[in-house]
């Protein structure tokens, strides 16, 4: 099951802006309009990066504690 953010019906989106502005909006927000497989890939990569950063943060904390003990 996916979480859907706020949804603007297609007809309202088309009526709200001219074609050039809609194209520019979609190009400026590529992650918002990504396909489901691309969205899943981006989410997995973000999770992996967060895990790696958490490990580095833990290691930095341990090093700081060791330095403080000296």
N, CA, C and O atoms as CSV, one atom per row, in Angstrom:
chain,resi,resn,atom,element,x,y,z
A,1,UNK,N,N,0.839,-1.177,0.000
A,1,UNK,CA,C,0.000,0.000,0.000
A,1,UNK,C,C,0.884,1.241,0.000
A,1,UNK,O,O,1.855,1.315,0.754
A,2,UNK,N,N,0.557,2.198,-0.828
A,2,UNK,CA,C,1.348,3.414,-0.904
A,2,UNK,C,C,0.606,4.555,-0.222
A,2,UNK,O,O,-0.619,4.549,-0.110
A,3,UNK,N,N,1.379,5.527,0.227
A,3,UNK,CA,C,0.802,6.713,0.840
A,3,UNK,C,C,0.688,7.774,-0.234
A,3,UNK,O,O,1.676,8.142,-0.870
A,4,UNK,N,N,-0.525,8.263,-0.432
A,4,UNK,CA,C,-0.727,9.287,-1.456
A,4,UNK,C,C,-0.807,10.643,-0.791
A,4,UNK,O,O,-1.566,10.843,0.157
A,5,UNK,N,N,-0.017,11.571,-1.297
A,5,UNK,CA,C,-0.058,12.926,-0.774
A,5,UNK,C,C,-1.276,13.631,-1.361
A,5,UNK,O,O,-2.096,13.017,-2.044
A,6,UNK,N,N,-1.380,14.911,-1.089
A,6,UNK,CA,C,-2.533,15.649,-1.591
A,6,UNK,C,C,-2.629,15.487,-3.103
A,6,UNK,O,O,-1.615,15.439,-3.799
A,7,UNK,N,N,-3.815,15.408,-3.583
A,7,UNK,CA,C,-4.064,15.103,-4.993
A,7,UNK,C,C,-4.859,16.230,-5.619
A,7,UNK,O,O,-5.901,16.633,-5.102
A,8,UNK,N,N,-4.363,16.732,-6.728
A,8,UNK,CA,C,-5.070,17.742,-7.503
A,8,UNK,C,C,-5.612,17.058,-8.746
A,8,UNK,O,O,-4.834,16.564,-9.562
A,9,UNK,N,N,-6.920,17.019,-8.908
A,9,UNK,CA,C,-7.470,16.359,-10.095
A,9,UNK,C,C,-6.881,16.928,-11.382
A,9,UNK,O,O,-6.582,18.118,-11.474
A,10,UNK,N,N,-6.724,16.065,-12.358
A,10,UNK,CA,C,-6.085,16.436,-13.622
A,10,UNK,C,C,-6.763,17.639,-14.275
A,10,UNK,O,O,-6.089,18.528,-14.794
A,11,UNK,N,N,-8.071,17.665,-14.249
A,11,UNK,CA,C,-8.800,18.756,-14.895
A,11,UNK,C,C,-8.489,20.098,-14.224
A,11,UNK,O,O,-8.332,21.118,-14.895
A,12,UNK,N,N,-8.403,20.079,-12.890
A,12,UNK,CA,C,-8.092,21.317,-12.175
A,12,UNK,C,C,-6.654,21.748,-12.438
A,12,UNK,O,O,-6.371,22.939,-12.570
A,13,UNK,N,N,-5.749,20.777,-12.512
A,13,UNK,CA,C,-4.350,21.093,-12.787
A,13,UNK,C,C,-4.217,21.716,-14.172
A,13,UNK,O,O,-3.507,22.707,-14.344
A,14,UNK,N,N,-4.889,21.146,-15.142
A,14,UNK,CA,C,-4.824,21.662,-16.513
A,14,UNK,C,C,-5.437,23.055,-16.583
A,14,UNK,O,O,-4.914,23.935,-17.266
A,15,UNK,N,N,-6.547,23.254,-15.878
A,15,UNK,CA,C,-7.222,24.546,-15.931
A,15,UNK,C,C,-6.470,25.612,-15.140
A,15,UNK,O,O,-6.646,26.805,-15.388
A,16,UNK,N,N,-5.630,25.190,-14.186
A,16,UNK,CA,C,-4.994,26.163,-13.304
A,16,UNK,C,C,-3.831,26.905,-13.955
A,16,UNK,O,O,-3.550,28.044,-13.583
A,17,UNK,N,N,-3.148,26.282,-14.920
A,17,UNK,CA,C,-1.960,26.900,-15.507
A,17,UNK,C,C,-1.897,26.617,-17.002
A,17,UNK,O,O,-2.451,25.624,-17.473
A,18,UNK,N,N,-1.219,27.493,-17.751
A,18,UNK,CA,C,-1.008,27.204,-19.171
A,18,UNK,C,C,-0.009,26.048,-19.330
A,18,UNK,O,O,0.700,25.702,-18.385
A,19,UNK,N,N,0.041,25.469,-20.501
A,19,UNK,CA,C,0.862,24.299,-20.777
A,19,UNK,C,C,2.327,24.514,-20.406
A,19,UNK,O,O,2.935,23.632,-19.799
A,20,UNK,N,N,2.899,25.643,-20.748
A,20,UNK,CA,C,4.315,25.896,-20.467
A,20,UNK,C,C,4.590,25.887,-18.971
A,20,UNK,O,O,5.608,25.354,-18.529
A,21,UNK,N,N,3.688,26.475,-18.186
A,21,UNK,CA,C,3.871,26.498,-16.738
A,21,UNK,C,C,3.728,25.100,-16.141
A,21,UNK,O,O,4.451,24.748,-15.209
A,22,UNK,N,N,2.795,24.299,-16.673
A,22,UNK,CA,C,2.627,22.925,-16.176
A,22,UNK,C,C,3.883,22.109,-16.458
A,22,UNK,O,O,4.348,21.361,-15.598
A,23,UNK,N,N,4.433,22.252,-17.666
A,23,UNK,CA,C,5.654,21.521,-18.027
A,23,UNK,C,C,6.797,21.944,-17.105
A,23,UNK,O,O,7.539,21.099,-16.605
A,24,UNK,N,N,6.938,23.235,-16.882
A,24,UNK,CA,C,8.002,23.731,-16.007
A,24,UNK,C,C,7.820,23.214,-14.580
A,24,UNK,O,O,8.798,22.880,-13.910
A,25,UNK,N,N,6.574,23.149,-14.116
A,25,UNK,CA,C,6.292,22.658,-12.759
A,25,UNK,C,C,6.676,21.188,-12.623
A,25,UNK,O,O,7.287,20.799,-11.627
A,26,UNK,N,N,6.331,20.383,-13.594
A,26,UNK,CA,C,6.657,18.954,-13.545
A,26,UNK,C,C,8.170,18.755,-13.619
A,26,UNK,O,O,8.712,17.909,-12.908
A,27,UNK,N,N,8.853,19.514,-14.462
A,27,UNK,CA,C,10.312,19.398,-14.559
A,27,UNK,C,C,10.999,19.870,-13.286
A,27,UNK,O,O,12.055,19.349,-12.927
A,28,UNK,N,N,10.419,20.843,-12.604
A,28,UNK,CA,C,11.005,21.357,-11.368
A,28,UNK,C,C,10.777,20.404,-10.191
A,28,UNK,O,O,11.489,20.493,-9.191
A,29,UNK,N,N,9.810,19.501,-10.287
A,29,UNK,CA,C,9.483,18.567,-9.217
A,29,UNK,C,C,9.493,17.128,-9.721
A,29,UNK,O,O,8.461,16.459,-9.688
A,30,UNK,N,N,10.644,16.640,-10.189
A,30,UNK,CA,C,10.661,15.305,-10.805
A,30,UNK,C,C,10.320,14.180,-9.827
A,30,UNK,O,O,9.729,13.179,-10.232
A,31,UNK,N,N,10.674,14.321,-8.564
A,31,UNK,CA,C,10.394,13.252,-7.599
A,31,UNK,C,C,8.907,13.137,-7.298
A,31,UNK,O,O,8.410,12.050,-7.005
A,32,UNK,N,N,8.206,14.244,-7.371
A,32,UNK,CA,C,6.767,14.238,-7.104
A,32,UNK,C,C,6.002,13.496,-8.197
A,32,UNK,O,O,4.952,12.911,-7.931
A,33,UNK,N,N,6.518,13.517,-9.413
A,33,UNK,CA,C,5.823,12.911,-10.541
A,33,UNK,C,C,6.533,11.662,-11.059
A,33,UNK,O,O,6.332,11.261,-12.205
A,34,UNK,N,N,7.359,11.050,-10.219
A,34,UNK,CA,C,8.076,9.840,-10.617
A,34,UNK,C,C,7.113,8.660,-10.691
A,34,UNK,O,O,6.090,8.631,-10.007
A,35,UNK,N,N,7.457,7.695,-11.529
A,35,UNK,CA,C,6.651,6.482,-11.620
A,35,UNK,C,C,6.826,5.665,-10.339
A,35,UNK,O,O,7.756,5.912,-9.570
A,36,UNK,N,N,5.953,4.709,-10.107
A,36,UNK,CA,C,5.992,3.895,-8.892
A,36,UNK,C,C,7.330,3.169,-8.736
A,36,UNK,O,O,7.905,3.216,-7.649
A,37,UNK,N,N,7.855,2.496,-9.774
A,37,UNK,CA,C,9.156,1.846,-9.603
A,37,UNK,C,C,10.272,2.839,-9.275
A,37,UNK,O,O,11.142,2.549,-8.453
A,38,UNK,N,N,10.248,4.006,-9.914
A,38,UNK,CA,C,11.275,5.013,-9.627
A,38,UNK,C,C,11.128,5.539,-8.214
A,38,UNK,O,O,12.124,5.759,-7.525
A,39,UNK,N,N,9.891,5.744,-7.773
A,39,UNK,CA,C,9.641,6.208,-6.408
A,39,UNK,C,C,10.163,5.184,-5.391
A,39,UNK,O,O,10.805,5.555,-4.409
A,40,UNK,N,N,9.887,3.905,-5.628
A,40,UNK,CA,C,10.358,2.850,-4.725
A,40,UNK,C,C,11.879,2.807,-4.688
A,40,UNK,O,O,12.475,2.650,-3.622
A,41,UNK,N,N,12.507,2.945,-5.851
A,41,UNK,CA,C,13.973,2.953,-5.915
A,41,UNK,C,C,14.539,4.141,-5.131
A,41,UNK,O,O,15.485,3.985,-4.358
A,42,UNK,N,N,13.964,5.315,-5.331
A,42,UNK,CA,C,14.428,6.505,-4.622
A,42,UNK,C,C,14.280,6.335,-3.109
A,42,UNK,O,O,15.162,6.720,-2.343
A,43,UNK,N,N,13.161,5.757,-2.694
A,43,UNK,CA,C,12.910,5.537,-1.265
A,43,UNK,C,C,13.924,4.556,-0.685
A,43,UNK,O,O,14.443,4.780,0.408
A,44,UNK,N,N,14.216,3.460,-1.412
A,44,UNK,CA,C,15.200,2.485,-0.942
A,44,UNK,C,C,16.578,3.119,-0.822
A,44,UNK,O,O,17.287,2.877,0.155
A,45,UNK,N,N,16.961,3.920,-1.796
A,45,UNK,CA,C,18.263,4.569,-1.756
A,45,UNK,C,C,18.341,5.565,-0.600
A,45,UNK,O,O,19.376,5.672,0.058
A,46,UNK,N,N,17.274,6.278,-0.357
A,46,UNK,CA,C,17.240,7.229,0.756
A,46,UNK,C,C,17.388,6.496,2.088
A,46,UNK,O,O,18.104,6.954,2.979
A,47,UNK,N,N,16.709,5.354,2.220
A,47,UNK,CA,C,16.817,4.554,3.438
A,47,UNK,C,C,18.239,4.050,3.650
A,47,UNK,O,O,18.746,4.077,4.772
A,48,UNK,N,N,18.883,3.590,2.584
A,48,UNK,CA,C,20.264,3.106,2.689
A,48,UNK,C,C,21.211,4.226,3.091
A,48,UNK,O,O,22.087,4.024,3.932
A,49,UNK,N,N,21.046,5.397,2.505
A,49,UNK,CA,C,21.898,6.539,2.846
A,49,UNK,C,C,21.699,6.911,4.311
A,49,UNK,O,O,22.667,7.204,5.013
A,50,UNK,N,N,20.462,6.902,4.773
A,50,UNK,CA,C,20.192,7.229,6.179
A,50,UNK,C,C,20.821,6.208,7.121
A,50,UNK,O,O,21.314,6.579,8.186
A,51,UNK,N,N,20.812,4.923,6.746
A,51,UNK,CA,C,21.447,3.895,7.565
A,51,UNK,C,C,22.956,4.124,7.643
A,51,UNK,O,O,23.547,4.008,8.717
A,52,UNK,N,N,23.575,4.448,6.517
A,52,UNK,CA,C,25.018,4.691,6.493
A,52,UNK,C,C,25.359,5.922,7.334
A,52,UNK,O,O,26.321,5.903,8.101
A,53,UNK,N,N,24.582,6.978,7.191
A,53,UNK,CA,C,24.838,8.183,7.986
A,53,UNK,C,C,24.667,7.915,9.478
A,53,UNK,O,O,25.408,8.463,10.294
A,54,UNK,N,N,23.708,7.088,9.835
A,54,UNK,CA,C,23.508,6.740,11.241
A,54,UNK,C,C,24.723,5.991,11.787
A,54,UNK,O,O,25.132,6.229,12.923
A,55,UNK,N,N,25.305,5.088,10.991
A,55,UNK,CA,C,26.504,4.368,11.421
A,55,UNK,C,C,27.662,5.327,11.633
A,55,UNK,O,O,28.375,5.222,12.631
A,56,UNK,N,N,27.861,6.261,10.711
A,56,UNK,CA,C,28.938,7.234,10.861
A,56,UNK,C,C,28.717,8.110,12.091
A,56,UNK,O,O,29.673,8.449,12.789
A,57,UNK,N,N,27.492,8.472,12.356
A,57,UNK,CA,C,27.185,9.287,13.522
A,57,UNK,C,C,27.511,8.519,14.799
A,57,UNK,O,O,28.082,9.079,15.735
A,58,UNK,N,N,27.147,7.228,14.837
A,58,UNK,CA,C,27.466,6.398,16.000
A,58,UNK,C,C,28.972,6.283,16.191
A,58,UNK,O,O,29.463,6.383,17.315
A,59,UNK,N,N,29.707,6.074,15.108
A,59,UNK,CA,C,31.158,5.959,15.196
A,59,UNK,C,C,31.784,7.269,15.667
A,59,UNK,O,O,32.715,7.255,16.472
A,60,UNK,N,N,31.283,8.394,15.174
A,60,UNK,CA,C,31.804,9.692,15.586
A,60,UNK,C,C,31.554,9.901,17.072
A,60,UNK,O,O,32.419,10.426,17.773
A,61,UNK,N,N,30.390,9.502,17.561
A,61,UNK,CA,C,30.082,9.631,18.981
A,61,UNK,C,C,31.037,8.785,19.810
A,61,UNK,O,O,31.518,9.236,20.849
A,62,UNK,N,N,31.315,7.569,19.365
A,62,UNK,CA,C,32.233,6.696,20.086
A,62,UNK,C,C,33.642,7.287,20.106
A,62,UNK,O,O,34.311,7.247,21.138
A,63,UNK,N,N,34.093,7.828,18.992
A,63,UNK,CA,C,35.419,8.447,18.929
A,63,UNK,C,C,35.472,9.654,19.854
A,63,UNK,O,O,36.455,9.849,20.568
A,64,UNK,N,N,34.428,10.459,19.843
A,64,UNK,CA,C,34.380,11.638,20.725
A,64,UNK,C,C,34.465,11.223,22.188
A,64,UNK,O,O,35.149,11.877,22.975
A,65,UNK,N,N,33.782,10.148,22.560
A,65,UNK,CA,C,33.828,9.659,23.936
A,65,UNK,C,C,35.231,9.177,24.300
A,65,UNK,O,O,35.711,9.431,25.404
A,66,UNK,N,N,35.882,8.485,23.375
A,66,UNK,CA,C,37.243,8.005,23.625
A,66,UNK,C,C,38.219,9.182,23.772
A,66,UNK,O,O,39.092,9.158,24.640
A,67,UNK,N,N,38.075,10.178,22.948
A,67,UNK,CA,C,38.939,11.360,23.025
A,67,UNK,C,C,38.690,12.088,24.337
A,67,UNK,O,O,39.635,12.580,24.954
A,68,UNK,N,N,37.442,12.168,24.774
A,68,UNK,CA,C,37.105,12.871,26.007
A,68,UNK,C,C,37.672,12.149,27.224
A,68,UNK,O,O,37.974,12.795,28.227
A,69,UNK,N,N,37.823,10.835,27.163
A,69,UNK,CA,C,38.352,10.069,28.296
A,69,UNK,C,C,39.844,10.308,28.503
A,69,UNK,O,O,40.341,10.139,29.617
A,70,UNK,N,N,40.563,10.696,27.463
A,70,UNK,CA,C,42.015,10.905,27.571
A,70,UNK,C,C,42.383,12.088,28.366
A,70,UNK,O,O,43.569,12.374,28.534
